[in-house]
Amino acid sequence: MPQMSPLNWFILLLFFIMTFFLFNMINYYNFMYNPNNKNKQIKYNLKNMNWKW
């Protein structure tokens, strides 16, 4: 592939491996994240917020 001449095959392999791992991590944490499972006590309203906060 002459259009990829500055890139050697090892760097290309590393690029695809890192892309694969990144894609898998994003999918894993996307499906593990559950917004209903968060703590309900960290909920702030404008009425109960102090001015020093």
Contact map, one row per residue, 1 for C-alpha under 8 A:
11111000000000000000000000000000000000000000000000000
11111000000000000000000000000000000000000000000000000
11111000000000000000000000000000000000000000000000000
11111111000000000000000000000000000000000000000000000
11111111000000000000000000000000000000000000000000000
00011111000000000000000000000000000000000000000000000
00011111101100000000000000000000000000000000000000000
00011111111100000000000000000000000000000000000000000
00000011111110000000000000000000000000000000000000000
00000001111111000000000000000000000000000000000000000
00000011111111100000000000000000000000000000000000000
00000011111111110000000000000000000000000000000000000
00000000111111111000000000000000000000000000000000000
00000000011111111100000000000000000000000000000000000
00000000001111111110000000000000000000000000000000000
00000000000111111111000000000000000000000000000000000
00000000000011111111100000000000000000000000000000000
00000000000001111111110000000000000000000000000000000
00000000000000111111111000000000000000000000000000000
00000000000000011111111100000000000000000000000000000
00000000000000001111111110000000000000000000000000000
00000000000000000111111111000000000000000000000000000
00000000000000000011111111100000000000000000000000000
00000000000000000001111111110000000000000000000000000
00000000000000000000111111111000000000000000000000000
00000000000000000000011111111100000000000000000000000
00000000000000000000001111111110000000000000000000000
00000000000000000000000111111111000000000000000000000
00000000000000000000000011111111100000000000000000000
00000000000000000000000001111111100000000000000000000
00000000000000000000000000111111110000000000000000000
00000000000000000000000000011111110000000000000000000
00000000000000000000000000001111111000000000000000000
00000000000000000000000000000011111111000000000000000
00000000000000000000000000000000111111000000000000000
00000000000000000000000000000000011111000000000000000
00000000000000000000000000000000011111100000000000000
00000000000000000000000000000000011111110000000000000
00000000000000000000000000000000000011111100000000000
00000000000000000000000000000000000001111110000000000
00000000000000000000000000000000000000111110000000000
00000000000000000000000000000000000000111111000000000
00000000000000000000000000000000000000011111100000000
00000000000000000000000000000000000000000111110110000
00000000000000000000000000000000000000000011111110000
00000000000000000000000000000000000000000001111110000
00000000000000000000000000000000000000000000111110000
00000000000000000000000000000000000000000001111111000
00000000000000000000000000000000000000000001111111101
00000000000000000000000000000000000000000000000111111
00000000000000000000000000000000000000000000000011111
00000000000000000000000000000000000000000000000001111
00000000000000000000000000000000000000000000000011111
